[in-house]
Amino acid sequence: MTDLKTLIKNLHPLETKVLLHYGLKDELTSARLQSELGYKEGHANQAFSWLAGKQLLAETSRTPHMYFELTEYGRKILAEGFVEERIVEYLKANGPKLLPEIASGLGIENKDVGSAFGGLSKDKVLVMNSEKKAEYTGNALPERFTVAKSLIEKASKAENAQLESSNLSEKEMEVMSGLTKKRGISETPFKTIERETVAYHLTEAFKKVYEALKSAGITGNEIGEITPQLLASGDWKKGTFRGYNISIPPARIIPGRTNPYVQFLESVKDKLCSLGFQEFDGPLVETEFWNGDALFMPQFHAARDIHDVYRLKYPTHAKSIEEPYLSNVAAVHKNGGNTGSRGWNYEFDNEFTRRLIMRSQGTVLSAHQLHKAEIPGKYFGIARCFRYDKVDATHLSDFYQTEGIILGNDVNLRTLLGMLKMFAVEIAGATEVKYVPGYFPFTEPSIEVHIKHPKLGWFELGGSGIFRPEVTKAMGIDVPVLAWGIGIDRMALMALGLNDLRELFCEDIEQVRLRKAKF
């Protein structure tokens, strides 16, 4: 009995009214509840779902129904007539015409005229004469057009502009098959809607619940919410209130929050901006010139291999490269230009340098910025890069780098080491850091910074160095320029306490919610 009391106490008014208004012999449908209880369709279905879950209701049958609903295109036909009818009337009045002339005369698209002509020629209503003009044969339009017009007129007067398939004759159904579609973008006079009528009946268990509701005086009209209107009118004093089960767990509240990786990226931006850096950016699609040539990477360098970069299929090349930078860089590659270098001693390929690729390194942003930079100046960017690579815990083929340069007469290697330490310790949160000599065609000296992950061990965080004169002088810069390209994904790996780069782009929303940033 205690369970029964708890049950009736927690019944929703939608359920209560159904239990009090119907008996075991009644067949219940959504339409009936809408008509007799004033429910909306969604309320009726919700009541059925709840009662069935409590074994107070059982499904007895499902009856499929098909409806044909008049579309806007169908209403247009009702007002203007079928294209075929209009073409026939036009040719009757004006004689044989070319198809484009018909389209122009009636204000119909060429494709619709062509389609209509094709059908009418099969019906022997129109023919193409020796002058390639459409000509009316004198034959009447097929009966299907009369039936179709009748169906459209009937639907326009029907409730909800719908016709039910069971109310149509065999001939009407045959014609309707060519006038409707279930889905798609094709213009048709009707669209097909399929529905089911589900019927239910109350189960034997309903009897005890019904008696308990009557005994408790529950009507389904109990007040469930205090509104300003109830307070203002005083009607709350006259009614009875629904009981509440305080043992029911509350609904889960899921507040919106920033994705942890996005939050980390923003924190890196905030950190660098607070140090006086200006942010720069650039396109994902770059030329070989800015991606490599401007960085003193020889055009025959191993990193230029097609397996290291993604090339564009179309268009394959940029129209031009900015001057005087193209000429300056070409001279540097050929013989060193005005840098005091001997260059790479080969003939610079002006066709190759225009080739379009997906940006493969963030340093391309620094190359773009050099000729625009202020001296002294500090710049950074967060660049999405693409490089053919085997994907594993510390490598991705689509990754981010934080790229930056510092220009000035007073900057030196110690300044660069300080920046690298900030990235490794303050941003990534590493406790063990080491600096390793490296090689990059565009910096000298070159330094790699490595950090130790608690599970993955030592890995490279990024590369850095001081730009060579071959890079800076070609862009009109004659002061030292510090440069770095740090794998921001790898910094996040450490900062967010992850063990695999792929977790940064996890599709499990629960894991993303649980992830906590340590910065």
N, C-alpha and C positions, 0 to 999 in steps of 0.2 A: 504493500500500500504506500510505503514511503516513496518507492520508485515512481508510482503513479502520480503522487502529489508533486514530486519534482518535475515529472513530465509535463503535467498540465500547467504548472507554474511557468515553465520555460517555453511553452508554445507561443509562436508568433501570432498576432491577430489574423494574419492571412490564413494561417492553418486553422485557427479556432473557428473562424466563420465558415470554412468549408465543412468542418466536423459537425457544426451545429445546424447547418442548413440542408445537409444531404444524408441519405440512408444507404443501406447495403445494396438496394436494387437500382440506385441511380448510376447512370453512365456519365462520367465527368469528362469534359473537354475544356480546353482553354476558351473556346468561343462561348461555352455555356457560362463559365465563371465571369467572363467579360459582360455578358448580357444580363445575368441575374444578380451578380454581386457587385458589378461595377468595377471589376478588376481591369487593370491593363494587362496586355499579353504577357509582359515580363513578370508581373506579380503572380499571375495564374501559374506560369511555369515554375516560378520559385516555390510556390505553395506545394505544387505536385512533387517537386524534388525533395523538399523537407519531409513531407508526409511519407513518401516512399522510403526515405532513409530511416524513418521510425517504424517501418513495417505496418503503417496504418493505411497504406494505399498500394494498389498493385495495378500494373499495366494490363489492359485486356486486348487492345488491338492497335494497329498502325495502318492508316489508310493514306496512300499517296495521292496527291492532287497536282495537276499541272495547270498553270495559269499563263495567259498570254497578255502582257501589259503593253499598252500603246506607248510608243516612244515619241520624242519630239519630231523625229523624221516622219513618223506616221501622221502626226498632226499637220505637218507640212504638206504631205500628200493629200490629206483631207481638204486642205485649203486650195492647193494648186493643181492637184491631179498627179497621176503617175507621169514620169518622164516620157514613157512610151506613148501615153495619150496625148501629151503636149506635142510630141514630134509628129504624130500622125495628123493632128489638127493643123499644125504649121505647114506641113507639106500639102495638105488638102487646099489650103488657102494660097500658098505661094508657089506650088509646083516643085519639081526636082531641085535639090540643093546639095552642095558639098557638105560633108559632116561639119567642118569648121564654121560654115555659114549658118548651119542649124544651131550650133553651140552659141554663136554670137547673137543670132536673132532671138533666141530664147533665154539667153543669160545662163546657160548650163555649161558645166565643165566638159571639155573635149572627151575625157575618159568616160563620163557618164553617157554622153551621146553615142560613143562607140560601143559601149556595153549594151545600151538599149537597141541600137541598130542590129547588133549581132543576134539578139533574141528575136526581134521582129522579123528579121530575114529568115530565120528558121521557121517562124510561124507563117511565112509567105505573105506577110502584111506589107513589107518593104522589100525592094530589090535595089541593087546597084546597077545603074544603066551604063551604057557605053562611054558616057562622059564622066564616069566615076562619081555620079551624083546619086543620092538616095531618092528613090521614087516610090510613091504610094501605089500599091497594086489594086486597091479597091476592096480588098478583103477586110472583114471586120476583125477587131481585136479578139483574141481568144476569150473564152468564158471566164478564165481564171481572173482576169482583170475586174470583171463585174463582181465575182465572188469576193475578191480582195477588198474592193471598195465597200462592199456590204459589211465585211468584217471590221473594217476601220471605223465605219459609221456606228456600228453596233457598240464597239469598244468605247468610242468617244462619249456615249450616253450611259455606259455602265458604271457601277460603283468602283471607284479606284481605277477606272479606265482599264479593267481587266476582264478577260473572257476565260471561263473555265473549260478545259478540254472536254469534259464529260457532257457539256451542253452544246457541243458543235457536231454537225453532221459529218459523215464520212468524207463528203466532197469538200466541206469547209476545212477539215483537218488536213486533207491532201494539199489544198492551196496554202494553208497556214504554214506547212512545213517549209515552204519557200519564202516565207515572210518574216521568219523569226530566227534568232540565235540565242544560245544561253549566255554567251560572253563574247568578248572581242570588241574591236573598234569599228567593225563594218556597220554601215548604216542600214538598218532594217526597220520596217514599220512596227514590229513587235519585238519584245524580249521575253524569253521563256523564264518562268519562275516555278520552281518545284518545291512543294511543301508537303508536310505530313500532318494528318490529324491523329493525335495520339489519345486514346480513350483509356480511362482508369475507373476502378471501382474501389470502394472502401473495403477493408478486410474485417474479419471477425473481431480482431483486437480493437477495432474502433468502438465497439459497444461500451466497454468499460471506461474508455476515455470520455465518451459522450456523457455517460452517467456522472462521471467525476466532474466534468465541466459544469453540468447542470447543478449538481450539488454544491459546487463552490461558487455558483452565481457568476461565472465568467462568461462574458458575452462576445468578446472580441472587439468591443468598442472602448476598452480601457485606455486611459491616457498614458501614452508612453513617453511623451516629451512636453516639457513646459515651454510654451512659446510666449512671446510678448503679447500676442492677441489674447491668449488664455488669461494672462495676468491682468490685462487691461479690462477684459469683460467680466472677470470674476467667475467664469465658467469652470475653472479648475476646482472650485469649492463643491460643485454639483456632481462631478464625475468620480469614477474610481480609477485607481492607478495600477498599471502593470507591475507585477513583481519582478525583481531582478536577481539573478543568480550570481553572487559575487565570487563564486568559486571558478567561474568560467575564465580561462586565461584571456587577457586582453589581446586585441589585434596587434600584430607586430608593426611597430613604427620604424620605417626605413628612411631616415633623413638623407637628403642628397649631400654628396660630398665630392670634392675634387679627386680625380684619379691620383693615386700616390705618385706615379711617375711624372704626370703633368705638374703636380705640386713640387716635385723635386726639380724639374726643369725651371720652374718659376723661381725657385729659391736660388738656383745658380745665377739666373739673370739678375735677381735682386742683389746678390753678393757682389757681382762685378760692377753693376751700376753704382753701388754704394762706394766703390773704390774709384769712381770717376771715369769708368769706361763708357764709350758710346757703342750702341749696338748697330751692326750692319747685317745685311741679308742679300740674297741673290737667287737666281732661278735654279730649278732642279736640273734643267737641261743646259748643258754647257758645251763650249767648243773645246777641241783638243788644245787650242791656243791658251785659254785661261786655265784649263784643268792641268796642263802640263808644260807647254812651251814657255809660258810666262814665268814658270817656276824653275827654269833652266833644266828641265828634264829632257834629255835628248829624244828625238822622235823615234829612235831605234831602241829606247830603254825597255827593259823587260816588262815594266809595269804598264807599257802601252799595248801589251798583247791583248787580243780580243777576248781572251778568257779572264781578264782582270776588270774590264769595263763593259758596260752595256751600251751598245751602239743603237742609234735610232734607225728604224727601217724607213720612215718617211717623215719629214724631209731628212736627207742624209747629211746635208751641209748647210752651214750658215751662208748668207749672201756675201758678207764681208767681215773683216776684223778692223777695229778702230785704229786709226793712225794718230800719232806717229809710233804707237806701241808695237804694231806689227813689224815695221821696219827696224825699230830698235832691237826687238827680241830676235828677229832673224839675223841681224848683224852679230849679236852676242853669241848665238849658236854657231854661226859660220866662223868668226875669227875673234870673238871677244868684244867687238865694238869698242866703246870708250871706257871699258871697265878695267883694263890692264890684264885681262884674262886672255888665254889663247882660244877660248870657246871649245866647241866639240869638233871643229874642223870637218864639216860636211855641208852639203848644199841644202839649205832649209826648204822644206816642201810646203809651198803656200796652199796647195790643195788639201793636203793632210790636215793642216792646222785649222781648217774650217769645218772639219768633220764634227758632227753633233753626237754627244754621248750623254749618259746620265752622270751627274756629278759624282765622282768617285772619292773625293777627299775634300774636307772642309777648307783646306788651305787655299782653294780657288777663291774664296771670299776675300782672303787677305790680298791675293794678287789683284783683285778688282779694286780694293780699297786704297792700295798704295799711292796711286797717282792723284787721289782725291784727299789724302790724309793731311791733317794739320801737324805741324812740328813745333813743339812736342805734342804727342797725341797717344791715346789708348783706345783700342777698338776690340770688340768681340762679336761673335755670332754663334748661333746654335744651328748647325747645318745637318740636314738629312742627306746621307750619302748612300750610294749604291755600288756594290762591288761583288763580283762573282767570288763566293767563298763557301766553304763547307760549314754548314750551320751546326754549332755545338754549344756547350755551356758558356763559352766566352767569345763566340763569333756569330755574327749575323750577316746576311747578304744585304740587309737594309738596316742601316744603323745611324746613330747621331754622334756628332762630334761638336765639342765647343772649341771654337777656333778664335785666336786672338793675336794681336800685334801691339807692341809698344815701340814708339819712335821717339828718338831724342839723342842729343849729344852725350847725355849723362848715363844712359842705360848700359848695362854690361851683363856678364854671365851671372854675377851674384844676384842681380835683379831677377833674372830668369829663374834661378834656383828657388828664390823666394816665392815666385808665382807657382811653381810646380809643387812646392811644399804645401801651399795653401790649398791647391786642388786635392792633393793626396790626403792631407790630414784634416783640414777644416771642412771640406765639402764631402769627400768620400768617407771620411771617418776612419782611415787606416791608421794603425799604430806602428806598423813596420813598413818603411819606405827605403828604396835604394835608387840611385841614379847610375845609369849604364851608358857608356859611350855608344853612339849610334851613327848611322849614315843616312842622309837624305840628300838628293842632288841639289837642293835649294838652300841648305843651311850649313854653316861651318863656324864654330863647332856644332855638332848635333848630339842631343842628349835624349835618352829614353828614361821615363820614370816608371818604376815598377812598385807594386804594392802587394802585400801578402793577405790573401783571403783565408779566413779560418778553415774552410773546407777545400777550396780550389787551389790553395797554395799561391805561389808567386805568379803574377801575370802582368803584362805591360799595360799601363794606364794610357800612355800616349807618347808622342814624340815632340821634340822642340829643338830650338837652336837659334842662331843669329843668321838672318838672311844674308846670302852671299851678295857681293856687289853686282854680279851678273843679273840678279833678280831686281834689286832696288834701283840701280842706276838706269836701267832700261825704262823704268817708270818715273824717272826724274827725281829720285830720292837719293840724298848723299849723306845720310846720317845712319848710325846703327839702328837696326830694326829687330827686336826680339819677336819670335813667333812660336806658337805652339798649336798642336791639334790633339786634344784630349778626348778619349772615348767616354762621352758622358753616360752612355749605357753602362759602361763598366764601373763608373763612379757610383751610379745608382744601384748597381749590383751589391756593392759594399754598404752603401748608406741605408738601403732598405732591408738589409739582412737576407738577401736572396742567394741562391746557389746556382742559378741558371738564368742567362739573359732572356731566354724565351718566356720566363715568368713575368717580365715587364709588360708583355702583350698578352697576358693570360685571358682566356675567354670565360673563365669561371668567375662570375660576379661575386660569389661569396668569398673567394680567396682574395679578390681585389678589395672587398670591404674590410676584411680582417687585417690586411697588410698595414703595418704602422711604420711611418717614416721615423728615422732616428736623428734626423738633422734638426 
